[in-house]
Amino acid sequence: MNETKGANSDLLFNEELFSLAIVAFLLLLVMEKVKPYRNFPQKIYKESFVTNTTAFLVNNLILTALRASSLFLIAQQFSSYGLLGNLESGPVKWLLAFILFDLAIYIWHVASHKYEFLWRFHKIHHSDKSFNVSTGFRFHVFDLLLEIVYKSILVVVIGVNAYLVLSIEIIELFFIFFHHANLRVPYEEAISYVFITPSLHRTHHSKLRTEHDSNYGIVLSLWDRIFRTRKKLVPENIGLDLIEAENFIQLFSLAFITELKIRKLLSWIPKGKKNR
């Protein structure tokens, strides 16, 4: 009975956190519309927003149909063997779990850029030619599925309640909205010593790979300093060179077309003779 009551309480808390995250999304959306950091062409912004929000709705329908989140509950059956499994539930355990989880997601993010199999799905997020709060919704469903499997393994390895992981995920969702916002944040320099901010994450969305392979943190900026992946610069262009999508169908399909294949196809096109 107590376990059921506790589970219901955790579920209610997660619903409240998610509601706050959505309110934050709407607030940031209005703020960046009123006073954006960078003005993108209206056509690009509109395509971005429609594609990103469609991706969010369709991806969630697919994940719900697959009951993907139930993997967390299955993993929870083995969480007592994890690093924090024997630690009494409370603020210390929650804080340690958050730090370990944030580090693990940093590692996953780095891997998503370094390994071609993961990059083919993660690049969908980087294909946005605009940079706005809705970009936080722009993910390929296979990218999300793989990440859920990874996070379920974390439930076992770290040794925490699945509902705590879901709470951490919602907190991270708030920060994803925040650091994708097209805003100039007051005291951003100081804030960026602790948290990932829009200016740091804007670099992460640069068109140049030498620039966007950086600033991998989701919440804490500590990991980028420790592992020397932090870069501070203003990218000239946002998005990817050969990858773009104007709607959700194109967005989904892009995962199966690699940049290597595109370059190979382009190499087959005869080049005009140079004037002598």
Backbone as CSV, one residue per row, in Angstrom:
resi,resn,N_x,N_y,N_z,CA_x,CA_y,CA_z,C_x,C_y,C_z
1,MET,0.833,-1.214,0.000,0.000,0.000,0.000,0.867,1.263,0.000
2,ASN,1.898,1.291,0.894,2.797,2.451,0.965,3.578,2.652,-0.327
3,GLU,3.985,1.513,-0.959,4.730,1.604,-2.219,3.854,2.208,-3.315
4,THR,2.567,1.802,-3.340,1.625,2.338,-4.337,1.402,3.816,-4.115
5,LYS,1.267,4.189,-2.843,1.065,5.603,-2.497,2.282,6.430,-2.894
6,GLY,3.474,5.868,-2.634,4.708,6.567,-2.988,4.846,6.737,-4.489
7,ALA,4.471,5.689,-5.244,4.544,5.747,-6.708,3.592,6.793,-7.255
8,ASN,2.377,6.853,-6.691,1.390,7.854,-7.121,1.878,9.269,-6.817
9,SER,2.537,9.424,-5.653,3.080,10.722,-5.259,4.186,11.158,-6.212
10,ASP,5.068,10.209,-6.573,6.154,10.486,-7.523,5.601,10.873,-8.885
11,LEU,4.538,10.159,-9.305,3.929,10.427,-10.605,3.324,11.826,-10.644
12,LEU,2.657,12.203,-9.544,2.048,13.534,-9.452,3.127,14.615,-9.482
13,PHE,4.239,14.369,-8.773,5.347,15.326,-8.742,5.939,15.512,-10.139
14,ASN,6.086,14.396,-10.872,6.618,14.460,-12.234,5.688,15.227,-13.168
15,GLU,4.388,15.044,-12.980,3.408,15.762,-13.803,3.491,17.263,-13.538
16,GLU,3.677,17.639,-12.273,3.803,19.057,-11.914,5.086,19.653,-12.504
17,LEU,6.181,18.880,-12.429,7.455,19.334,-13.002,7.334,19.525,-14.510
18,PHE,6.661,18.578,-15.170,6.494,18.658,-16.620,5.646,19.876,-16.994
19,SER,4.623,20.147,-16.213,3.775,21.326,-16.452,4.595,22.612,-16.343
20,LEU,5.485,22.671,-15.341,6.355,23.841,-15.171,7.306,23.997,-16.356
21,ALA,7.802,22.871,-16.868,8.711,22.900,-18.016,7.996,23.448,-19.250
22,ILE,6.749,23.054,-19.443,5.970,23.534,-20.590,5.672,25.031,-20.449
23,VAL,5.378,25.463,-19.219,5.164,26.894,-18.962,6.437,27.667,-19.295
24,ALA,7.591,27.112,-18.905,8.884,27.742,-19.199,9.097,27.828,-20.714
25,PHE,8.718,26.775,-21.431,8.838,26.769,-22.892,8.022,27.916,-23.507
26,LEU,6.774,28.059,-23.070,5.893,29.100,-23.613,6.418,30.499,-23.275
27,LEU,6.933,30.659,-22.066,7.476,31.951,-21.636,8.712,32.320,-22.465
28,LEU,9.611,31.360,-22.649,10.820,31.594,-23.451,10.463,31.875,-24.907
29,LEU,9.426,31.211,-25.382,8.962,31.414,-26.761,8.524,32.861,-26.984
30,VAL,7.778,33.391,-26.021,7.307,34.781,-26.100,8.492,35.739,-25.997
31,MET,9.395,35.469,-25.043,10.548,36.342,-24.817,11.439,36.451,-26.051
32,GLU,11.721,35.308,-26.692,12.604,35.354,-27.852,11.900,35.949,-29.069
33,LYS,10.574,35.906,-29.064,9.817,36.525,-30.157,9.846,38.050,-30.021
34,VAL,9.776,38.522,-28.770,9.770,39.967,-28.496,11.156,40.570,-28.707
35,LYS,12.180,39.886,-28.193,13.534,40.433,-28.286,14.543,39.317,-28.560
36,PRO,14.624,38.862,-29.821,15.540,37.768,-30.156,16.999,38.203,-30.159
37,TYR,17.883,37.265,-29.854,19.324,37.537,-29.921,19.750,37.698,-31.380
38,ARG,19.228,36.812,-32.248,19.563,36.866,-33.667,18.271,36.765,-34.479
39,ASN,18.146,37.596,-35.502,16.957,37.581,-36.346,17.162,36.630,-37.526
40,PHE,16.403,35.535,-37.529,16.430,34.603,-38.644,15.333,34.978,-39.634
41,PRO,15.515,34.694,-40.941,14.448,34.961,-41.905,13.143,34.294,-41.477
42,GLN,12.024,34.967,-41.675,10.723,34.478,-41.224,10.412,33.086,-41.775
43,LYS,10.766,32.834,-43.038,10.502,31.534,-43.663,11.252,30.416,-42.929
44,ILE,12.524,30.666,-42.615,13.338,29.668,-41.911,12.798,29.426,-40.509
45,TYR,12.419,30.509,-39.811,11.894,30.368,-38.449,10.585,29.580,-38.449
46,LYS,9.692,29.894,-39.406,8.394,29.221,-39.470,8.563,27.734,-39.760
47,GLU,9.414,27.405,-40.737,9.682,25.995,-41.066,10.259,25.261,-39.858
48,SER,11.170,25.933,-39.170,11.799,25.361,-37.979,10.761,25.049,-36.908
49,PHE,9.933,26.023,-36.585,8.962,25.861,-35.503,7.941,24.770,-35.831
50,VAL,7.409,24.786,-37.044,6.396,23.794,-37.435,6.995,22.394,-37.442
51,THR,8.187,22.244,-38.029,8.847,20.928,-38.094,9.193,20.422,-36.701
52,ASN,9.704,21.301,-35.859,10.126,20.896,-34.511,8.954,20.468,-33.641
53,THR,7.877,21.239,-33.674,6.712,20.892,-32.847,6.015,19.639,-33.377
54,THR,6.014,19.461,-34.711,5.452,18.233,-35.296,6.273,17.027,-34.854
55,ALA,7.595,17.182,-34.863,8.487,16.105,-34.413,8.181,15.722,-32.971
56,PHE,7.976,16.728,-32.125,7.660,16.478,-30.712,6.381,15.660,-30.562
57,LEU,5.334,16.054,-31.281,4.040,15.379,-31.172,4.101,13.954,-31.714
58,VAL,4.679,13.782,-32.908,4.749,12.454,-33.524,5.664,11.527,-32.732
59,ASN,6.824,12.032,-32.320,7.762,11.212,-31.533,7.120,10.720,-30.246
60,ASN,6.378,11.598,-29.576,5.731,11.200,-28.325,4.621,10.184,-28.542
61,LEU,3.906,10.300,-29.658,2.890,9.302,-29.991,3.530,7.935,-30.210
62,ILE,4.648,7.923,-30.940,5.359,6.665,-31.216,5.904,6.053,-29.925
63,LEU,6.552,6.890,-29.103,7.136,6.394,-27.850,6.068,5.890,-26.897
64,THR,4.916,6.556,-26.895,3.794,6.115,-26.045,3.247,4.786,-26.540
65,ALA,3.087,4.656,-27.859,2.578,3.417,-28.447,3.508,2.239,-28.154
66,LEU,4.798,2.514,-28.144,5.791,1.468,-27.867,5.975,1.221,-26.373
67,ARG,5.319,2.066,-25.569,5.458,1.989,-24.102,6.941,2.023,-23.710
68,ALA,7.675,2.923,-24.367,9.127,3.004,-24.186,9.527,3.330,-22.756
69,SER,8.735,4.188,-22.092,9.091,4.593,-20.729,8.988,3.445,-19.730
70,SER,8.296,2.367,-20.111,8.181,1.210,-19.206,9.537,0.538,-18.992
71,LEU,10.502,0.830,-19.888,11.854,0.295,-19.707,12.467,0.772,-18.402
72,PHE,12.126,2.019,-17.993,12.631,2.558,-16.725,12.131,1.708,-15.556
73,LEU,10.839,1.323,-15.620,10.238,0.556,-14.526,10.811,-0.861,-14.481
74,ILE,11.115,-1.420,-15.656,11.750,-2.746,-15.699,13.154,-2.664,-15.101
75,ALA,13.895,-1.609,-15.478,15.263,-1.415,-14.975,15.275,-1.232,-13.467
76,GLN,14.203,-0.628,-12.942,14.137,-0.346,-11.508,14.194,-1.624,-10.662
77,GLN,13.765,-2.740,-11.253,13.774,-4.013,-10.525,15.200,-4.432,-10.130
78,PHE,16.195,-3.863,-10.832,17.595,-4.239,-10.583,18.415,-3.078,-10.016
79,SER,17.745,-1.956,-9.717,18.465,-0.750,-9.302,19.131,-0.860,-7.927
80,SER,18.701,-1.822,-7.119,19.281,-1.968,-5.771,20.741,-2.414,-5.828
81,TYR,21.187,-2.895,-7.005,22.570,-3.348,-7.161,23.496,-2.205,-7.583
82,GLY,22.938,-1.039,-7.890,23.722,0.072,-8.419,24.551,0.808,-7.380
83,LEU,25.296,1.814,-7.836,26.218,2.577,-6.994,25.541,3.185,-5.768
84,LEU,24.329,3.712,-5.960,23.624,4.381,-4.860,22.486,3.536,-4.303
85,GLY,22.459,2.272,-4.704,21.355,1.386,-4.337,21.109,1.278,-2.846
86,ASN,22.169,1.253,-2.035,22.023,1.080,-0.587,21.979,2.401,0.173
87,LEU,22.070,3.523,-0.562,22.046,4.840,0.083,20.603,5.239,0.388
88,GLU,20.398,5.742,1.601,19.044,6.135,2.011,18.516,7.269,1.126
89,SER,17.250,7.133,0.733,16.635,8.148,-0.126,16.551,9.487,0.597
90,GLY,17.006,10.549,-0.059,17.021,11.881,0.540,17.821,12.829,-0.323
91,PRO,17.999,14.081,0.120,18.700,15.101,-0.681,20.088,14.697,-1.171
92,VAL,20.875,14.006,-0.318,22.236,13.611,-0.705,22.183,12.639,-1.884
93,LYS,21.314,11.635,-1.788,21.177,10.654,-2.861,20.659,11.321,-4.129
94,TRP,19.693,12.228,-4.002,19.116,12.921,-5.163,20.186,13.754,-5.877
95,LEU,21.005,14.465,-5.073,22.049,15.313,-5.654,23.108,14.472,-6.362
96,LEU,23.548,13.399,-5.717,24.540,12.515,-6.327,23.996,11.886,-7.609
97,ALA,22.731,11.474,-7.561,22.102,10.873,-8.735,22.047,11.874,-9.882
98,PHE,21.710,13.125,-9.557,21.627,14.165,-10.587,22.995,14.406,-11.229
99,ILE,24.037,14.502,-10.398,25.399,14.755,-10.908,25.870,13.597,-11.791
100,LEU,25.660,12.363,-11.325,26.076,11.189,-12.095,25.288,11.083,-13.402
101,PHE,24.000,11.380,-13.319,23.145,11.304,-14.491,23.557,12.354,-15.517
102,ASP,23.839,13.577,-15.046,24.229,14.657,-15.948,25.565,14.338,-16.633
103,LEU,26.489,13.742,-15.887,27.773,13.321,-16.456,27.553,12.248,-17.515
104,ALA,26.687,11.286,-17.210,26.417,10.188,-18.138,25.792,10.694,-19.434
105,ILE,24.909,11.700,-19.336,24.288,12.260,-20.532,25.297,13.071,-21.328
106,TYR,26.235,13.718,-20.648,27.341,14.409,-21.330,28.121,13.389,-22.177
107,ILE,28.450,12.238,-21.569,29.206,11.185,-22.269,28.420,10.673,-23.473
108,TRP,27.120,10.478,-23.298,26.250,10.030,-24.396,26.248,11.056,-25.532
109,HIS,26.204,12.333,-25.166,26.179,13.409,-26.152,27.478,13.428,-26.964
110,VAL,28.607,13.257,-26.278,29.903,13.195,-26.963,29.916,12.013,-27.930
111,ALA,29.449,10.862,-27.456,29.420,9.647,-28.286,28.529,9.846,-29.512
112,SER,27.448,10.611,-29.353,26.516,10.864,-30.463,27.161,11.679,-31.574
113,HIS,28.222,12.407,-31.238,28.959,13.177,-32.239,30.128,12.384,-32.808
114,LYS,30.689,11.493,-32.012,31.922,10.796,-32.404,31.681,9.530,-33.217
115,TYR,30.544,8.849,-32.992,30.286,7.569,-33.656,29.228,7.730,-34.741
116,GLU,29.553,7.301,-35.941,28.709,7.515,-37.121,27.292,6.967,-36.941
117,PHE,27.163,5.792,-36.325,25.833,5.188,-36.142,24.935,6.091,-35.297
118,LEU,25.478,6.659,-34.213,24.701,7.543,-33.350,24.503,8.908,-34.007
119,TRP,25.550,9.388,-34.712,25.477,10.708,-35.350,24.392,10.757,-36.427
120,ARG,24.172,9.653,-37.140,23.169,9.672,-38.211,21.776,10.027,-37.671
121,PHE,21.516,9.723,-36.396,20.233,10.098,-35.783,20.334,11.454,-35.079
122,HIS,21.458,11.686,-34.395,21.603,12.928,-33.632,21.735,14.152,-34.536
123,LYS,22.258,13.958,-35.749,22.448,15.092,-36.659,21.120,15.760,-37.007
124,ILE,20.008,15.021,-36.849,18.678,15.591,-37.109,18.458,16.811,-36.216
125,HIS,18.932,16.717,-34.981,18.803,17.845,-34.055,19.601,19.045,-34.543
126,HIS,20.730,18.787,-35.174,21.614,19.857,-35.649,21.214,20.399,-37.024
127,SER,20.224,19.792,-37.648,19.848,20.190,-39.005,19.016,21.469,-39.042
128,ASP,18.608,21.963,-37.880,17.800,23.184,-37.826,18.622,24.388,-38.290
129,LYS,18.112,25.116,-39.271,18.798,26.315,-39.771,18.511,27.525,-38.904
130,SER,17.573,27.362,-37.989,17.270,28.404,-37.000,17.735,27.904,-35.637
131,PHE,17.776,28.801,-34.684,18.134,28.425,-33.310,17.104,29.081,-32.403
132,ASN,16.172,28.285,-31.911,15.099,28.829,-31.075,14.646,27.774,-30.082
133,VAL,13.801,28.164,-29.163,13.424,27.263,-28.076,12.798,25.967,-28.591
134,SER,12.115,26.009,-29.743,11.494,24.798,-30.297,12.531,23.804,-30.815
135,THR,13.778,24.249,-31.037,14.848,23.345,-31.474,15.059,22.239,-30.431
136,GLY,14.697,22.520,-29.181,14.783,21.519,-28.127,13.868,20.326,-28.342
137,PHE,12.912,20.449,-29.286,12.007,19.348,-29.632,12.505,18.535,-30.820
138,ARG,13.502,19.038,-31.512,13.904,18.482,-32.816,14.834,17.283,-32.634
139,PHE,14.239,16.102,-32.510,15.019,14.876,-32.372,14.405,13.776,-33.216
140,HIS,15.251,12.883,-33.692,14.765,11.707,-34.408,14.256,10.698,-33.385
141,VAL,13.163,10.023,-33.686,12.572,9.091,-32.724,13.543,7.966,-32.362
142,PHE,14.397,7.539,-33.313,15.375,6.487,-33.008,16.448,6.996,-32.046
143,ASP,16.782,8.264,-32.153,17.717,8.906,-31.221,17.134,8.843,-29.806
144,LEU,15.856,9.159,-29.685,15.181,9.136,-28.386,15.079,7.717,-27.834
145,LEU,14.788,6.751,-28.706,14.674,5.359,-28.273,16.003,4.826,-27.743
146,LEU,17.075,5.104,-28.478,18.406,4.667,-28.040,18.776,5.307,-26.707
147,GLU,18.399,6.580,-26.553,18.712,7.287,-25.312,17.917,6.716,-24.139
148,ILE,16.674,6.290,-24.382,15.868,5.678,-23.327,16.499,4.374,-22.860
149,VAL,17.009,3.589,-23.808,17.699,2.335,-23.449,18.923,2.654,-22.597
150,TYR,19.695,3.650,-23.021,20.895,4.077,-22.280,20.526,4.546,-20.878
151,LYS,19.486,5.343,-20.760,19.062,5.864,-19.456,18.522,4.756,-18.564
152,SER,17.898,3.752,-19.161,17.402,2.618,-18.376,18.572,1.836,-17.775
153,ILE,19.656,1.747,-18.539,20.886,1.104,-18.020,21.431,1.937,-16.866
154,LEU,21.319,3.272,-16.991,21.788,4.158,-15.919,21.015,3.941,-14.626
155,VAL,19.700,3.660,-14.760,18.878,3.384,-13.574,19.500,2.239,-12.784
156,VAL,19.962,1.203,-13.508,20.568,0.033,-12.859,21.958,0.366,-12.330
157,VAL,22.782,0.999,-13.149,24.174,1.288,-12.771,24.260,2.275,-11.614
158,ILE,23.468,3.365,-11.698,23.497,4.375,-10.627,22.737,3.871,-9.410
159,GLY,21.679,3.109,-9.645,20.932,2.522,-8.539,19.937,3.469,-7.915
160,VAL,19.039,4.010,-8.761,18.043,4.962,-8.267,16.649,4.590,-8.758
161,ASN,15.662,5.159,-8.078,14.263,4.966,-8.440,14.005,5.525,-9.842
162,ALA,13.226,4.789,-10.640,12.926,5.226,-12.009,12.220,6.578,-12.023
163,TYR,11.391,6.837,-11.013,10.665,8.116,-10.944,11.626,9.282,-10.685
164,LEU,12.717,8.999,-9.961,13.736,10.039,-9.740,14.425,10.368,-11.063
165,VAL,14.701,9.348,-11.863,15.312,9.570,-13.177,14.378,10.389,-14.065
166,LEU,13.086,10.086,-14.015,12.117,10.852,-14.793,12.071,12.310,-14.333
167,SER,12.193,12.529,-13.013,12.242,13.899,-12.475,13.464,14.642,-12.993
168,ILE,14.617,13.948,-12.995,15.854,14.547,-13.508,15.690,14.873,-14.992
169,GLU,15.033,13.976,-15.738,14.793,14.206,-17.163,13.979,15.478,-17.399
170,ILE,12.987,15.706,-16.571,12.138,16.889,-16.737,12.915,18.156,-16.394
171,ILE,13.764,18.077,-15.368,14.633,19.222,-15.032,15.550,19.510,-16.213
172,GLU,16.086,18.443,-16.815,16.944,18.618,-17.980,16.167,19.202,-19.162
173,LEU,14.891,18.836,-19.275,14.053,19.388,-20.339,13.953,20.903,-20.201
174,PHE,13.796,21.372,-18.973,13.749,22.819,-18.731,15.042,23.476,-19.222
175,PHE,16.194,22.874,-18.899,17.478,23.448,-19.320,17.668,23.357,-20.829
176,ILE,17.125,22.309,-21.454,17.188,22.187,-22.914,16.434,23.351,-23.557
177,PHE,15.252,23.675,-23.019,14.501,24.832,-23.511,15.308,26.115,-23.304
178,PHE,15.894,26.236,-22.112,16.636,27.445,-21.754,17.830,27.665,-22.678
179,HIS,18.666,26.625,-22.866,19.889,26.881,-23.633,19.671,26.875,-25.150
180,HIS,18.455,26.529,-25.604,18.135,26.688,-27.018,17.435,28.018,-27.300
181,ALA,17.101,28.757,-26.266,16.371,30.011,-26.455,17.221,31.037,-27.209
182,ASN,16.606,31.702,-28.150,17.282,32.721,-28.962,17.249,34.051,-28.207
183,LEU,17.967,34.062,-27.079,17.933,35.209,-26.176,19.336,35.631,-25.754
184,ARG,19.446,36.895,-25.383,20.655,37.391,-24.720,20.340,37.399,-23.227
185,VAL,21.010,36.551,-22.476,20.699,36.366,-21.057,21.544,37.298,-20.190
186,PRO,20.911,38.050,-19.279,21.683,38.921,-18.370,22.643,38.094,-17.507
187,TYR,23.836,38.615,-17.287,24.861,37.952,-16.455,25.198,36.546,-16.973
188,GLU,25.112,36.373,-18.289,25.320,35.046,-18.873,26.730,34.518,-18.632
189,GLU,27.705,35.398,-18.649,29.093,34.999,-18.417,29.237,34.297,-17.072
190,ALA,28.627,34.894,-16.039,28.702,34.323,-14.695,27.905,33.020,-14.601
191,ILE,26.707,33.008,-15.201,25.845,31.823,-15.165,26.521,30.644,-15.860
192,SER,27.267,30.937,-16.949,27.877,29.871,-17.756,28.996,29.128,-17.023
193,TYR,29.457,29.656,-15.902,30.459,28.940,-15.105,29.844,27.735,-14.392
194,VAL,28.512,27.771,-14.256,27.814,26.664,-13.585,26.927,25.894,-14.551
195,PHE,26.152,26.634,-15.362,25.174,26.000,-16.245,25.466,26.270,-17.723
196,ILE,24.960,25.376,-18.577,25.028,25.597,-20.023,24.019,26.696,-20.367
197,THR,24.486,27.708,-21.086,23.652,28.862,-21.430,23.456,28.922,-22.947
198,PRO,22.535,29.782,-23.417,22.315,29.907,-24.864,23.578,30.225,-25.655
199,SER,24.455,31.088,-25.134,25.661,31.445,-25.888,26.589,30.243,-26.065
200,LEU,26.691,29.400,-25.038,27.515,28.191,-25.141,26.889,27.194,-26.109
201,HIS,25.584,27.012,-25.984,24.925,25.998,-26.818,24.760,26.472,-28.255
202,ARG,24.734,27.780,-28.447,24.667,28.335,-29.806,25.907,27.897,-30.599
203,THR,27.041,27.888,-29.931,28.284,27.407,-30.552,28.136,25.947,-30.964
204,HIS,27.456,25.174,-30.119,27.237,23.753,-30.366,26.397,23.510,-31.622
205,HIS,25.665,24.529,-32.069,24.823,24.399,-33.265,25.441,25.090,-34.478
206,SER,26.724,25.389,-34.394,27.418,26.002,-35.524,27.422,25.074,-36.734
207,LYS,27.458,25.662,-37.919,27.518,24.873,-39.149,28.855,24.146,-39.272
208,LEU,29.907,24.721,-38.690,31.245,24.131,-38.779,31.425,23.020,-37.750
209,ARG,31.856,21.864,-38.196,32.020,20.731,-37.278,33.089,21.005,-36.224
210,THR,34.122,21.743,-36.602,35.178,22.075,-35.629,34.634,22.916,-34.482
211,GLU,33.512,23.595,-34.729,32.881,24.415,-33.693,31.756,23.657,-32.985
212,HIS,30.942,22.899,-33.746,29.802,22.252,-33.072,30.170,20.976,-32.310
213,ASP,31.393,20.482,-32.482,31.875,19.388,-31.631,32.446,19.978,-30.342
214,SER,31.579,20.610,-29.569,31.993,21.272,-28.324,30.759,21.548,-27.469
215,ASN,30.981,21.972,-26.225,29.886,22.377,-25.324,28.768,21.330,-25.286
216,TYR,29.138,20.111,-24.875,28.210,18.984,-24.891,27.300,18.925,-23.660
217,GLY,27.570,19.732,-22.651,26.795,19.667,-21.414,25.326,19.943,-21.630
218,ILE,24.500,19.355,-20.772,23.051,19.589,-20.833,22.642,20.564,-19.738
219,VAL,23.048,20.304,-18.519,22.733,21.208,-17.400,24.012,21.868,-16.899
220,LEU,24.934,21.072,-16.384,26.160,21.607,-15.793,27.235,21.840,-16.855
221,SER,27.888,22.982,-16.791,28.963,23.294,-17.739,30.314,22.764,-17.245
222,LEU,30.311,22.185,-16.059,31.523,21.654,-15.429,32.229,20.627,-16.307
223,TRP,31.455,19.733,-16.924,32.050,18.616,-17.672,32.859,19.110,-18.875
224,ASP,32.365,20.148,-19.535,33.101,20.680,-20.687,34.432,21.297,-20.268
225,ARG,34.482,21.858,-19.070,35.748,22.413,-18.583,36.708,21.292,-18.206
226,ILE,36.176,20.270,-17.533,37.017,19.150,-17.096,37.617,18.407,-18.295
227,PHE,36.785,18.151,-19.303,37.223,17.343,-20.445,37.674,18.196,-21.638
228,ARG,37.803,19.506,-21.395,38.346,20.443,-22.392,37.559,20.438,-23.707
229,THR,36.259,20.427,-23.601,35.406,20.499,-24.797,34.627,21.823,-24.833
230,ARG,35.015,22.753,-23.978,34.326,24.045,-23.911,34.905,25.011,-24.956
231,LYS,34.012,25.688,-25.682,34.428,26.710,-26.641,33.519,27.931,-26.484
232,LYS,34.134,29.112,-26.532,33.389,30.364,-26.447,33.607,31.148,-27.730
233,LEU,32.583,31.169,-28.572,32.650,31.942,-29.816,31.227,32.145,-30.336
234,VAL,31.098,33.057,-31.279,29.799,33.325,-31.895,29.809,32.708,-33.288
235,PRO,29.021,31.644,-33.523,29.035,30.992,-34.830,28.456,31.893,-35.921
236,GLU,29.074,31.835,-37.087,28.590,32.665,-38.192,27.277,32.137,-38.751
237,ASN,27.185,30.791,-38.867,25.977,30.157,-39.405,25.537,28.996,-38.520
238,ILE,24.217,28.755,-38.503,23.624,27.682,-37.712,23.157,26.568,-38.650
239,GLY,23.267,25.311,-38.215,22.769,24.185,-39.002,23.879,23.298,-39.503
240,LEU,23.606,22.557,-40.585,24.591,21.670,-41.190,24.698,21.965,-42.679
241,ASP,25.875,21.746,-43.238,26.138,22.084,-44.637,25.231,21.353,-45.618
242,LEU,25.260,20.011,-45.565,24.564,19.215,-46.575,23.254,18.623,-46.086
243,ILE,22.906,18.933,-44.847,21.721,18.321,-44.246,20.698,19.397,-43.910
244,GLU,19.491,19.270,-44.462,18.420,20.177,-44.079,17.077,19.500,-44.303
245,ALA,16.065,19.974,-43.590,14.730,19.400,-43.713,13.691,20.497,-43.523
246,GLU,12.688,20.505,-44.394,11.649,21.528,-44.329,10.370,21.007,-43.697
247,ASN,10.309,19.697,-43.419,9.117,19.124,-42.779,9.504,17.855,-42.036
248,PHE,8.549,17.275,-41.317,8.846,16.127,-40.463,9.260,14.892,-41.261
249,ILE,8.630,14.650,-42.416,8.968,13.472,-43.229,10.423,13.536,-43.669
250,GLN,10.847,14.698,-44.141,12.249,14.877,-44.532,13.159,14.711,-43.319
251,LEU,12.704,15.219,-42.187,13.482,15.132,-40.948,13.738,13.670,-40.578
252,PHE,12.692,12.838,-40.641,12.803,11.422,-40.307,13.718,10.706,-41.298
253,SER,13.576,11.044,-42.580,14.327,10.355,-43.642,15.816,10.670,-43.635
254,LEU,16.180,11.846,-43.155,17.580,12.275,-43.189,18.517,11.360,-42.416
255,ALA,17.991,10.635,-41.450,18.830,9.739,-40.649,19.417,8.623,-41.508
256,PHE,18.772,8.342,-42.638,19.198,7.228,-43.475,20.007,7.698,-44.683
257,ILE,20.341,9.004,-44.675,21.190,9.565,-45.726,22.389,10.222,-45.047
258,THR,23.546,9.635,-45.177,24.730,10.188,-44.508,25.384,11.267,-45.369
259,GLU,26.135,12.134,-44.718,26.867,13.179,-45.451,27.829,12.561,-46.459
260,LEU,28.383,11.387,-46.121,29.325,10.704,-47.004,28.646,10.323,-48.318
261,LYS,27.400,9.821,-48.202,26.645,9.440,-49.400,26.332,10.665,-50.260
262,ILE,25.967,11.772,-49.606,25.648,12.997,-50.339,26.878,13.495,-51.087
263,ARG,28.028,13.501,-50.390,29.257,13.954,-51.033,29.639,13.049,-52.210
264,LYS,29.375,11.743,-52.060,29.680,10.792,-53.131,28.799,11.072,-54.352
265,LEU,27.501,11.334,-54.086,26.584,11.664,-55.176,27.008,12.953,-55.878
266,LEU,27.411,13.950,-55.086,27.845,15.227,-55.659,29.100,15.056,-56.504
267,SER,29.949,14.109,-56.108,31.206,13.897,-56.854,30.950,13.303,-58.235
268,TRP,29.755,12.681,-58.420,29.418,12.094,-59.720,28.941,13.147,-60.722
269,ILE,28.569,14.329,-60.203,28.074,15.383,-61.084,29.261,16.018,-61.807
270,PRO,29.224,16.010,-63.138,30.361,16.592,-63.892,30.555,18.066,-63.564
271,LYS,31.784,18.444,-63.373,32.094,19.837,-63.072,32.415,20.577,-64.369
272,GLY,31.967,21.823,-64.454,32.199,22.628,-65.651,33.684,22.882,-65.845
273,LYS,34.063,23.041,-67.118,35.473,23.334,-67.407,35.841,24.722,-66.911
274,LYS,37.023,24.812,-66.351,37.506,26.121,-65.868,37.965,26.968,-67.051
275,ASN,37.671,28.237,-66.969,38.110,29.164,-68.004,39.626,29.350,-67.935
276,ARG,40.248,29.282,-69.070,41.709,29.439,-69.086,42.071,30.856,-69.522
